[in-house]
Amino acid sequence: MTILDLKKFGGKIEQQRDAILSKLKRLRRDDPFANVDRSLIVEPGTDAAALFGHEQIAVLEGRLKNDLNEIELALKKIKKGTYGKCEKCGRGIEAKRLEAKPSAIYCLEDEEKRESKRK
């Protein structure tokens, strides 16, 4: 992988990181339990609706944090010089795969094997 490729993918990954951090901030701001003292809720049914909203946000936040961890790992790999290499077989990850998912850690063949084992 050339230095230009690394810069291109690094820029994409940083943009993804910034977008995820922004979404996480927005989710925390929109979480009904983040700003409201639940003991002040006196209207019946309000607490249940707020709890449902909080649970949805918690699920989304978990997914975003997982994506953020993958992105941070990819940025570390760029710094170490190991970016674009499959963690399973050590071969280079296909450029089209990295275009689609810059934080990919497996080549397409190994990712397909992993997914088939999960089914």
N, CA, C and O atoms as CSV, one atom per row, in Angstrom:
chain,resi,resn,atom,element,x,y,z
A,1,MET,N,N,0.852,-1.174,0.000
A,1,MET,CA,C,0.000,0.000,0.000
A,1,MET,C,C,0.898,1.237,0.000
A,1,MET,O,O,1.851,1.330,0.774
A,2,THR,N,N,0.577,2.178,-0.878
A,2,THR,CA,C,1.399,3.377,-0.999
A,2,THR,C,C,1.064,4.390,0.090
A,2,THR,O,O,0.046,4.279,0.772
A,3,ILE,N,N,1.938,5.372,0.235
A,3,ILE,CA,C,1.706,6.438,1.209
A,3,ILE,C,C,0.440,7.225,0.855
A,3,ILE,O,O,-0.313,7.638,1.737
A,4,LEU,N,N,0.217,7.426,-0.449
A,4,LEU,CA,C,-1.003,8.119,-0.882
A,4,LEU,C,C,-2.251,7.333,-0.486
A,4,LEU,O,O,-3.240,7.911,-0.036
A,5,ASP,N,N,-2.195,6.008,-0.658
A,5,ASP,CA,C,-3.323,5.170,-0.255
A,5,ASP,C,C,-3.566,5.284,1.247
A,5,ASP,O,O,-4.705,5.411,1.697
A,6,LEU,N,N,-2.482,5.238,2.013
A,6,LEU,CA,C,-2.618,5.343,3.469
A,6,LEU,C,C,-3.231,6.675,3.877
A,6,LEU,O,O,-4.074,6.728,4.773
A,7,LYS,N,N,-2.808,7.746,3.224
A,7,LYS,CA,C,-3.370,9.064,3.534
A,7,LYS,C,C,-4.852,9.117,3.175
A,7,LYS,O,O,-5.665,9.668,3.917
A,8,LYS,N,N,-5.192,8.530,2.016
A,8,LYS,CA,C,-6.589,8.535,1.581
A,8,LYS,C,C,-7.460,7.767,2.569
A,8,LYS,O,O,-8.487,8.271,3.023
A,9,PHE,N,N,-7.044,6.545,2.899
A,9,PHE,CA,C,-7.825,5.740,3.837
A,9,PHE,C,C,-7.811,6.347,5.235
A,9,PHE,O,O,-8.822,6.316,5.937
A,10,GLY,N,N,-6.670,6.898,5.640
A,10,GLY,CA,C,-6.597,7.549,6.941
A,10,GLY,C,C,-7.569,8.712,7.041
A,10,GLY,O,O,-8.215,8.898,8.072
A,11,GLY,N,N,-7.675,9.495,5.977
A,11,GLY,CA,C,-8.630,10.606,5.955
A,11,GLY,C,C,-10.064,10.124,6.046
A,11,GLY,O,O,-10.877,10.705,6.765
A,12,LYS,N,N,-10.378,9.056,5.314
A,12,LYS,CA,C,-11.731,8.494,5.372
A,12,LYS,C,C,-12.056,7.987,6.770
A,12,LYS,O,O,-13.146,8.213,7.297
A,13,ILE,N,N,-11.092,7.303,7.350
A,13,ILE,CA,C,-11.307,6.736,8.683
A,13,ILE,C,C,-11.489,7.848,9.713
A,13,ILE,O,O,-12.341,7.738,10.596
A,14,GLU,N,N,-10.712,8.899,9.612
A,14,GLU,CA,C,-10.859,10.020,10.549
A,14,GLU,C,C,-12.218,10.693,10.383
A,14,GLU,O,O,-12.825,11.110,11.369
A,15,GLN,N,N,-12.701,10.803,9.147
A,15,GLN,CA,C,-14.033,11.369,8.918
A,15,GLN,C,C,-15.104,10.494,9.560
A,15,GLN,O,O,-16.048,10.997,10.168
A,16,GLN,N,N,-14.947,9.171,9.416
A,16,GLN,CA,C,-15.898,8.262,10.046
A,16,GLN,C,C,-15.866,8.400,11.562
A,16,GLN,O,O,-16.908,8.399,12.217
A,17,ARG,N,N,-14.655,8.520,12.116
A,17,ARG,CA,C,-14.521,8.681,13.568
A,17,ARG,C,C,-15.233,9.954,14.028
A,17,ARG,O,O,-15.974,9.938,15.011
A,18,ASP,N,N,-15.003,11.048,13.313
A,18,ASP,CA,C,-15.631,12.316,13.684
A,18,ASP,C,C,-17.156,12.225,13.603
A,18,ASP,O,O,-17.861,12.763,14.456
A,19,ALA,N,N,-17.657,11.541,12.576
A,19,ALA,CA,C,-19.108,11.385,12.426
A,19,ALA,C,C,-19.686,10.557,13.567
A,19,ALA,O,O,-20.752,10.882,14.090
A,20,ILE,N,N,-18.998,9.497,13.955
A,20,ILE,CA,C,-19.479,8.657,15.051
A,20,ILE,C,C,-19.437,9.415,16.366
A,20,ILE,O,O,-20.374,9.322,17.159
A,21,LEU,N,N,-18.371,10.161,16.613
A,21,LEU,CA,C,-18.298,10.946,17.845
A,21,LEU,C,C,-19.430,11.965,17.909
A,21,LEU,O,O,-19.996,12.205,18.976
A,22,SER,N,N,-19.754,12.555,16.784
A,22,SER,CA,C,-20.858,13.511,16.719
A,22,SER,C,C,-22.191,12.823,17.009
A,22,SER,O,O,-23.026,13.361,17.736
A,23,LYS,N,N,-22.390,11.629,16.437
A,23,LYS,CA,C,-23.628,10.880,16.687
A,23,LYS,C,C,-23.735,10.473,18.155
A,23,LYS,O,O,-24.814,10.539,18.744
A,24,LEU,N,N,-22.620,10.055,18.741
A,24,LEU,CA,C,-22.635,9.678,20.158
A,24,LEU,C,C,-23.004,10.863,21.039
A,24,LEU,O,O,-23.770,10.726,21.993
A,25,LYS,N,N,-22.457,12.016,20.713
A,25,LYS,CA,C,-22.775,13.230,21.471
A,25,LYS,C,C,-24.273,13.551,21.386
A,25,LYS,O,O,-24.918,13.886,22.379
A,26,ARG,N,N,-24.797,13.434,20.162
A,26,ARG,CA,C,-26.219,13.717,19.939
A,26,ARG,C,C,-27.096,12.706,20.681
A,26,ARG,O,O,-28.109,13.080,21.271
A,27,LEU,N,N,-26.713,11.435,20.653
A,27,LEU,CA,C,-27.493,10.419,21.365
A,27,LEU,C,C,-27.509,10.693,22.861
A,27,LEU,O,O,-28.555,10.593,23.503
A,28,ARG,N,N,-26.361,11.034,23.413
A,28,ARG,CA,C,-26.307,11.325,24.858
A,28,ARG,C,C,-27.175,12.533,25.208
A,28,ARG,O,O,-27.830,12.563,26.250
A,29,ARG,N,N,-27.168,13.515,24.328
A,29,ARG,CA,C,-27.987,14.703,24.555
A,29,ARG,C,C,-29.473,14.359,24.479
A,29,ARG,O,O,-30.279,14.909,25.229
A,30,ASP,N,N,-29.842,13.436,23.560
A,30,ASP,CA,C,-31.246,13.089,23.349
A,30,ASP,C,C,-31.755,12.000,24.290
A,30,ASP,O,O,-32.951,11.709,24.301
A,31,ASP,N,N,-30.874,11.397,25.074
A,31,ASP,CA,C,-31.287,10.337,25.992
A,31,ASP,C,C,-32.211,10.921,27.055
A,31,ASP,O,O,-31.823,11.835,27.783
A,32,PRO,N,N,-33.434,10.397,27.145
A,32,PRO,CA,C,-34.386,10.943,28.128
A,32,PRO,C,C,-33.921,10.807,29.573
A,32,PRO,O,O,-34.387,11.550,30.437
A,33,PHE,N,N,-33.014,9.878,29.855
A,33,PHE,CA,C,-32.531,9.714,31.226
A,33,PHE,C,C,-31.276,10.521,31.496
A,33,PHE,O,O,-30.819,10.581,32.637
A,34,ALA,N,N,-30.720,11.132,30.489
A,34,ALA,CA,C,-29.478,11.869,30.667
A,34,ALA,C,C,-29.687,13.175,31.423
A,34,ALA,O,O,-28.828,13.573,32.210
A,35,ASN,N,N,-30.795,13.836,31.202
A,35,ASN,CA,C,-30.996,15.177,31.752
A,35,ASN,C,C,-32.151,15.282,32.732
A,35,ASN,O,O,-32.275,16.286,33.435
A,36,VAL,N,N,-32.991,14.272,32.789
A,36,VAL,CA,C,-34.201,14.369,33.604
A,36,VAL,C,C,-34.038,13.554,34.870
A,36,VAL,O,O,-33.609,12.401,34.836
A,37,ASP,N,N,-34.384,14.170,35.983
A,37,ASP,CA,C,-34.416,13.436,37.243
A,37,ASP,C,C,-35.688,12.588,37.216
A,37,ASP,O,O,-36.794,13.127,37.266
A,38,ARG,N,N,-35.538,11.280,37.138
A,38,ARG,CA,C,-36.699,10.398,36.982
A,38,ARG,C,C,-37.662,10.508,38.162
A,38,ARG,O,O,-38.844,10.198,38.013
A,39,SER,N,N,-37.196,10.932,39.306
A,39,SER,CA,C,-38.084,11.050,40.461
A,39,SER,C,C,-39.080,12.195,40.294
A,39,SER,O,O,-40.083,12.257,41.005
A,40,LEU,N,N,-38.804,13.102,39.356
A,40,LEU,CA,C,-39.713,14.219,39.116
A,40,LEU,C,C,-40.842,13.869,38.159
A,40,LEU,O,O,-41.792,14.641,38.026
A,41,ILE,N,N,-40.763,12.740,37.497
A,41,ILE,CA,C,-41.800,12.340,36.547
A,41,ILE,C,C,-43.001,11.851,37.340
A,41,ILE,O,O,-42.909,10.889,38.103
A,42,VAL,N,N,-44.120,12.520,37.152
A,42,VAL,CA,C,-45.316,12.167,37.918
A,42,VAL,C,C,-46.452,11.690,37.023
A,42,VAL,O,O,-47.424,11.116,37.515
A,43,GLU,N,N,-46.346,11.914,35.742
A,43,GLU,CA,C,-47.406,11.533,34.823
A,43,GLU,C,C,-47.319,10.041,34.507
A,43,GLU,O,O,-46.270,9.568,34.069
A,44,PRO,N,N,-48.418,9.281,34.724
A,44,PRO,CA,C,-48.381,7.832,34.438
A,44,PRO,C,C,-48.040,7.566,32.966
A,44,PRO,O,O,-48.511,8.267,32.070
A,45,GLY,N,N,-47.238,6.572,32.744
A,45,GLY,CA,C,-46.874,6.197,31.379
A,45,GLY,C,C,-45.671,6.940,30.842
A,45,GLY,O,O,-45.032,6.475,29.899
A,46,THR,N,N,-45.348,8.080,31.417
A,46,THR,CA,C,-44.218,8.882,30.933
A,46,THR,C,C,-42.907,8.151,31.166
A,46,THR,O,O,-42.018,8.154,30.315
A,47,ASP,N,N,-42.799,7.522,32.334
A,47,ASP,CA,C,-41.569,6.818,32.660
A,47,ASP,C,C,-41.328,5.648,31.700
A,47,ASP,O,O,-40.190,5.393,31.305
A,48,ALA,N,N,-42.404,4.935,31.324
A,48,ALA,CA,C,-42.273,3.806,30.401
A,48,ALA,C,C,-41.814,4.284,29.024
A,48,ALA,O,O,-40.964,3.650,28.400
A,49,ALA,N,N,-42.362,5.379,28.558
A,49,ALA,CA,C,-41.967,5.920,27.256
A,49,ALA,C,C,-40.514,6.382,27.294
A,49,ALA,O,O,-39.754,6.166,26.350
A,50,ALA,N,N,-40.144,7.017,28.392
A,50,ALA,CA,C,-38.761,7.477,28.534
A,50,ALA,C,C,-37.809,6.286,28.595
A,50,ALA,O,O,-36.724,6.325,28.015
A,51,LEU,N,N,-38.215,5.223,29.301
A,51,LEU,CA,C,-37.386,4.031,29.399
A,51,LEU,C,C,-37.187,3.396,28.026
A,51,LEU,O,O,-36.080,2.975,27.690
A,52,PHE,N,N,-38.249,3.326,27.239
A,52,PHE,CA,C,-38.149,2.768,25.889
A,52,PHE,C,C,-37.182,3.597,25.042
A,52,PHE,O,O,-36.348,3.042,24.326
A,53,GLY,N,N,-37.293,4.905,25.125
A,53,GLY,CA,C,-36.380,5.789,24.388
A,53,GLY,C,C,-34.944,5.591,24.838
A,53,GLY,O,O,-34.025,5.572,24.019
A,54,HIS,N,N,-34.755,5.446,26.135
A,54,HIS,CA,C,-33.412,5.233,26.688
A,54,HIS,C,C,-32.828,3.911,26.196
A,54,HIS,O,O,-31.649,3.845,25.849
A,55,GLU,N,N,-33.644,2.859,26.166
A,55,GLU,CA,C,-33.163,1.555,25.714
A,55,GLU,C,C,-32.761,1.587,24.241
A,55,GLU,O,O,-31.756,0.989,23.857
A,56,GLN,N,N,-33.534,2.275,23.427
A,56,GLN,CA,C,-33.175,2.408,22.012
A,56,GLN,C,C,-31.844,3.130,21.860
A,56,GLN,O,O,-30.998,2.725,21.062
A,57,ILE,N,N,-31.666,4.177,22.610
A,57,ILE,CA,C,-30.423,4.948,22.552
A,57,ILE,C,C,-29.249,4.094,23.032
A,57,ILE,O,O,-28.160,4.157,22.462
A,58,ALA,N,N,-29.470,3.303,24.071
A,58,ALA,CA,C,-28.398,2.448,24.590
A,58,ALA,C,C,-27.938,1.433,23.540
A,58,ALA,O,O,-26.741,1.166,23.425
A,59,VAL,N,N,-28.868,0.868,22.781
A,59,VAL,CA,C,-28.512,-0.090,21.728
A,59,VAL,C,C,-27.711,0.610,20.635
A,59,VAL,O,O,-26.664,0.117,20.216
A,60,LEU,N,N,-28.200,1.753,20.178
A,60,LEU,CA,C,-27.493,2.508,19.139
A,60,LEU,C,C,-26.111,2.937,19.612
A,60,LEU,O,O,-25.140,2.875,18.859
A,61,GLU,N,N,-26.034,3.370,20.855
A,61,GLU,CA,C,-24.754,3.799,21.415
A,61,GLU,C,C,-23.758,2.637,21.446
A,61,GLU,O,O,-22.577,2.823,21.156
A,62,GLY,N,N,-24.230,1.449,21.796
A,62,GLY,CA,C,-23.358,0.271,21.814
A,62,GLY,C,C,-22.809,-0.050,20.437
A,62,GLY,O,O,-21.629,-0.369,20.293
A,63,ARG,N,N,-23.661,0.033,19.425
A,63,ARG,CA,C,-23.213,-0.227,18.053
A,63,ARG,C,C,-22.192,0.817,17.601
A,63,ARG,O,O,-21.180,0.485,16.983
A,64,LEU,N,N,-22.469,2.074,17.917
A,64,LEU,CA,C,-21.545,3.143,17.526
A,64,LEU,C,C,-20.203,2.996,18.239
A,64,LEU,O,O,-19.153,3.240,17.643
A,65,LYS,N,N,-20.230,2.603,19.500
A,65,LYS,CA,C,-18.974,2.409,20.241
A,65,LYS,C,C,-18.166,1.264,19.646
A,65,LYS,O,O,-16.939,1.330,19.588
A,66,ASN,N,N,-18.848,0.221,19.207
A,66,ASN,CA,C,-18.161,-0.889,18.547
A,66,ASN,C,C,-17.501,-0.408,17.251
A,66,ASN,O,O,-16.346,-0.734,16.976
A,67,ASP,N,N,-18.245,0.370,16.463
A,67,ASP,CA,C,-17.685,0.933,15.228
A,67,ASP,C,C,-16.496,1.838,15.533
A,67,ASP,O,O,-15.495,1.821,14.817
A,68,LEU,N,N,-16.611,2.623,16.592
A,68,LEU,CA,C,-15.530,3.526,16.982
A,68,LEU,C,C,-14.275,2.744,17.370
A,68,LEU,O,O,-13.162,3.142,17.025
A,69,ASN,N,N,-14.451,1.638,18.081
A,69,ASN,CA,C,-13.299,0.799,18.440
A,69,ASN,C,C,-12.603,0.260,17.196
A,69,ASN,O,O,-11.374,0.231,17.135
A,70,GLU,N,N,-13.389,-0.170,16.195
A,70,GLU,CA,C,-12.807,-0.658,14.940
A,70,GLU,C,C,-12.023,0.448,14.235
A,70,GLU,O,O,-10.946,0.209,13.688
A,71,ILE,N,N,-12.570,1.641,14.257
A,71,ILE,CA,C,-11.928,2.778,13.599
A,71,ILE,C,C,-10.630,3.147,14.315
A,71,ILE,O,O,-9.616,3.407,13.667
A,72,GLU,N,N,-10.658,3.168,15.631
A,72,GLU,CA,C,-9.447,3.488,16.396
A,72,GLU,C,C,-8.361,2.440,16.135
A,72,GLU,O,O,-7.180,2.776,16.041
A,73,LEU,N,N,-8.763,1.180,16.020
A,73,LEU,CA,C,-7.810,0.114,15.718
A,73,LEU,C,C,-7.190,0.337,14.334
A,73,LEU,O,O,-5.982,0.169,14.165
A,74,ALA,N,N,-8.004,0.713,13.350
A,74,ALA,CA,C,-7.493,0.968,11.997
A,74,ALA,C,C,-6.499,2.131,12.011
A,74,ALA,O,O,-5.470,2.067,11.337
A,75,LEU,N,N,-6.789,3.183,12.763
A,75,LEU,CA,C,-5.864,4.328,12.847
A,75,LEU,C,C,-4.541,3.921,13.491
A,75,LEU,O,O,-3.482,4.391,13.078
A,76,LYS,N,N,-4.595,3.051,14.499
A,76,LYS,CA,C,-3.367,2.556,15.121
A,76,LYS,C,C,-2.559,1.734,14.131
A,76,LYS,O,O,-1.331,1.815,14.097
A,77,LYS,N,N,-3.264,0.933,13.319
A,77,LYS,CA,C,-2.575,0.112,12.322
A,77,LYS,C,C,-1.886,0.976,11.273
A,77,LYS,O,O,-0.802,0.636,10.799
A,78,ILE,N,N,-2.507,2.084,10.912
A,78,ILE,CA,C,-1.877,2.993,9.952
A,78,ILE,C,C,-0.565,3.497,10.536
A,78,ILE,O,O,0.454,3.524,9.846
A,79,LYS,N,N,-0.586,3.895,11.801
A,79,LYS,CA,C,0.626,4.398,12.458
A,79,LYS,C,C,1.703,3.318,12.566
A,79,LYS,O,O,2.892,3.604,12.419
A,80,LYS,N,N,1.279,2.072,12.823
A,80,LYS,CA,C,2.235,0.967,12.969
A,80,LYS,C,C,2.725,0.431,11.629
A,80,LYS,O,O,3.718,-0.294,11.567
A,81,GLY,N,N,2.022,0.792,10.557
A,81,GLY,CA,C,2.406,0.288,9.239
A,81,GLY,C,C,1.826,-1.076,8.910
A,81,GLY,O,O,2.297,-1.741,7.987
A,82,THR,N,N,0.809,-1.501,9.650
A,82,THR,CA,C,0.193,-2.804,9.398
A,82,THR,C,C,-1.204,-2.687,8.803
A,82,THR,O,O,-1.900,-3.692,8.660
A,83,TYR,N,N,-1.617,-1.486,8.460
A,83,TYR,CA,C,-2.955,-1.276,7.915
A,83,TYR,C,C,-3.083,-1.973,6.558
A,83,TYR,O,O,-2.157,-1.954,5.748
A,84,GLY,N,N,-4.239,-2.584,6.326
A,84,GLY,CA,C,-4.511,-3.223,5.042
A,84,GLY,C,C,-4.067,-4.666,4.974
A,84,GLY,O,O,-4.137,-5.286,3.913
A,85,LYS,N,N,-3.605,-5.219,6.102
A,85,LYS,CA,C,-3.205,-6.625,6.133
A,85,LYS,C,C,-4.232,-7.412,6.945
A,85,LYS,O,O,-4.645,-6.996,8.027
A,86,CYS,N,N,-4.625,-8.542,6.404
A,86,CYS,CA,C,-5.606,-9.403,7.063
A,86,CYS,C,C,-5.024,-9.954,8.361
A,86,CYS,O,O,-3.896,-10.446,8.387
A,87,GLU,N,N,-5.805,-9.866,9.437
A,87,GLU,CA,C,-5.344,-10.376,10.727
A,87,GLU,C,C,-5.358,-11.899,10.797
A,87,GLU,O,O,-4.717,-12.486,11.669
A,88,LYS,N,N,-6.073,-12.531,9.897
A,88,LYS,CA,C,-6.157,-13.994,9.901
A,88,LYS,C,C,-5.020,-14.626,9.083
A,88,LYS,O,O,-4.282,-15.476,9.582
A,89,CYS,N,N,-4.894,-14.197,7.821
A,89,CYS,CA,C,-3.933,-14.856,6.921
A,89,CYS,C,C,-2.692,-14.016,6.614
A,89,CYS,O,O,-1.706,-14.537,6.092
A,90,GLY,N,N,-2.734,-12.726,6.932
A,90,GLY,CA,C,-1.582,-11.861,6.705
A,90,GLY,C,C,-1.465,-11.281,5.305
A,90,GLY,O,O,-0.590,-10.455,5.045
A,91,ARG,N,N,-2.347,-11.710,4.398
A,91,ARG,CA,C,-2.326,-11.152,3.040
A,91,ARG,C,C,-2.949,-9.758,3.056
A,91,ARG,O,O,-3.592,-9.352,4.024
A,92,GLY,N,N,-2.736,-9.040,1.954
A,92,GLY,CA,C,-3.328,-7.715,1.836
A,92,GLY,C,C,-4.838,-7.787,1.682
A,92,GLY,O,O,-5.360,-8.670,1.001
A,93,ILE,N,N,-5.533,-6.859,2.314
A,93,ILE,CA,C,-6.983,-6.761,2.171
A,93,ILE,C,C,-7.259,-6.048,0.850
A,93,ILE,O,O,-6.607,-5.055,0.527
A,94,GLU,N,N,-8.209,-6.547,0.101
A,94,GLU,CA,C,-8.544,-6.007,-1.206
A,94,GLU,C,C,-8.894,-4.519,-1.106
A,94,GLU,O,O,-9.574,-4.092,-0.174
A,95,ALA,N,N,-8.415,-3.733,-2.086
A,95,ALA,CA,C,-8.645,-2.280,-2.099
A,95,ALA,C,C,-10.136,-1.962,-2.135
A,95,ALA,O,O,-10.578,-1.018,-1.481
A,96,LYS,N,N,-10.911,-2.729,-2.882
A,96,LYS,CA,C,-12.357,-2.481,-2.949
A,96,LYS,C,C,-13.011,-2.705,-1.585
A,96,LYS,O,O,-13.939,-1.990,-1.207
A,97,ARG,N,N,-12.526,-3.687,-0.867
A,97,ARG,CA,C,-13.065,-3.934,0.480
A,97,ARG,C,C,-12.725,-2.774,1.404
A,97,ARG,O,O,-13.571,-2.326,2.178
A,98,LEU,N,N,-11.498,-2.290,1.327
A,98,LEU,CA,C,-11.111,-1.150,2.161
A,98,LEU,C,C,-11.866,0.108,1.759
A,98,LEU,O,O,-12.155,0.951,2.608
A,99,GLU,N,N,-12.188,0.245,0.479
A,99,GLU,CA,C,-12.999,1.390,0.037
A,99,GLU,C,C,-14.376,1.325,0.693
A,99,GLU,O,O,-14.902,2.331,1.168
A,100,ALA,N,N,-14.947,0.122,0.708
A,100,ALA,CA,C,-16.282,-0.051,1.282
A,100,ALA,C,C,-16.271,0.037,2.804
A,100,ALA,O,O,-17.170,0.621,3.409
A,101,LYS,N,N,-15.243,-0.549,3.414
A,101,LYS,CA,C,-15.125,-0.541,4.879
A,101,LYS,C,C,-13.664,-0.317,5.253
A,101,LYS,O,O,-12.911,-1.276,5.430
A,102,PRO,N,N,-13.264,0.945,5.374
A,102,PRO,CA,C,-11.852,1.252,5.657
A,102,PRO,C,C,-11.311,0.640,6.941
A,102,PRO,O,O,-10.098,0.486,7.087
A,103,SER,N,N,-12.189,0.290,7.869
A,103,SER,CA,C,-11.733,-0.291,9.131
A,103,SER,C,C,-11.693,-1.820,9.096
A,103,SER,O,O,-11.530,-2.451,10.141
A,104,ALA,N,N,-11.839,-2.422,7.921
A,104,ALA,CA,C,-11.828,-3.885,7.799
A,104,ALA,C,C,-10.508,-4.462,8.310
A,104,ALA,O,O,-9.436,-3.904,8.073
A,105,ILE,N,N,-10.610,-5.590,9.013
A,105,ILE,CA,C,-9.395,-6.230,9.530
A,105,ILE,C,C,-9.153,-7.592,8.891
A,105,ILE,O,O,-8.109,-8.208,9.109
A,106,TYR,N,N,-10.115,-8.061,8.103
A,106,TYR,CA,C,-9.978,-9.335,7.416
A,106,TYR,C,C,-10.163,-9.162,5.919
A,106,TYR,O,O,-10.921,-8.303,5.469
A,107,CYS,N,N,-9.457,-9.995,5.147
A,107,CYS,CA,C,-9.689,-10.009,3.703
A,107,CYS,C,C,-11.085,-10.589,3.471
A,107,CYS,O,O,-11.678,-11.173,4.378
A,108,LEU,N,N,-11.595,-10.429,2.283
A,108,LEU,CA,C,-12.955,-10.864,1.980
A,108,LEU,C,C,-13.134,-12.366,2.219
A,108,LEU,O,O,-14.153,-12.794,2.762
A,109,GLU,N,N,-12.162,-13.148,1.819
A,109,GLU,CA,C,-12.257,-14.601,1.982
A,109,GLU,C,C,-12.378,-14.987,3.456
A,109,GLU,O,O,-13.231,-15.796,3.823
A,110,ASP,N,N,-11.528,-14.412,4.292
A,110,ASP,CA,C,-11.573,-14.750,5.723
A,110,ASP,C,C,-12.815,-14.182,6.402
A,110,ASP,O,O,-13.349,-14.802,7.322
A,111,GLU,N,N,-13.278,-13.030,5.971
A,111,GLU,CA,C,-14.512,-12.469,6.537
A,111,GLU,C,C,-15.702,-13.358,6.195
A,111,GLU,O,O,-16.568,-13.588,7.039
A,112,GLU,N,N,-15.751,-13.857,4.969
A,112,GLU,CA,C,-16.843,-14.753,4.573
A,112,GLU,C,C,-16.803,-16.042,5.390
A,112,GLU,O,O,-17.853,-16.561,5.769
A,113,LYS,N,N,-15.616,-16.564,5.665
A,113,LYS,CA,C,-15.484,-17.761,6.499
A,113,LYS,C,C,-16.007,-17.493,7.904
A,113,LYS,O,O,-16.712,-18.324,8.477
A,114,ARG,N,N,-15.664,-16.335,8.458
A,114,ARG,CA,C,-16.127,-15.969,9.807
A,114,ARG,C,C,-17.647,-15.871,9.847
A,114,ARG,O,O,-18.286,-16.372,10.772
A,115,GLU,N,N,-18.221,-15.220,8.832
A,115,GLU,CA,C,-19.675,-15.049,8.799
A,115,GLU,C,C,-20.392,-16.380,8.637
A,115,GLU,O,O,-21.444,-16.592,9.241
A,116,SER,N,N,-19.841,-17.277,7.834
A,116,SER,CA,C,-20.502,-18.577,7.648
A,116,SER,C,C,-20.462,-19.403,8.933
A,116,SER,O,O,-21.369,-20.198,9.183
A,117,LYS,N,N,-19.422,-19.225,9.750
A,117,LYS,CA,C,-19.344,-19.941,11.028
A,117,LYS,C,C,-20.389,-19.419,12.015
A,117,LYS,O,O,-20.882,-20.177,12.851
A,118,ARG,N,N,-20.729,-18.142,11.925
A,118,ARG,CA,C,-21.709,-17.543,12.844
A,118,ARG,C,C,-23.135,-17.995,12.541
A,118,ARG,O,O,-23.999,-17.938,13.416
A,119,LYS,N,N,-23.386,-18.438,11.328
A,119,LYS,CA,C,-24.755,-18.835,10.935
A,119,LYS,C,C,-25.074,-20.200,11.358
A,119,LYS,O,O,-26.178,-20.682,11.105
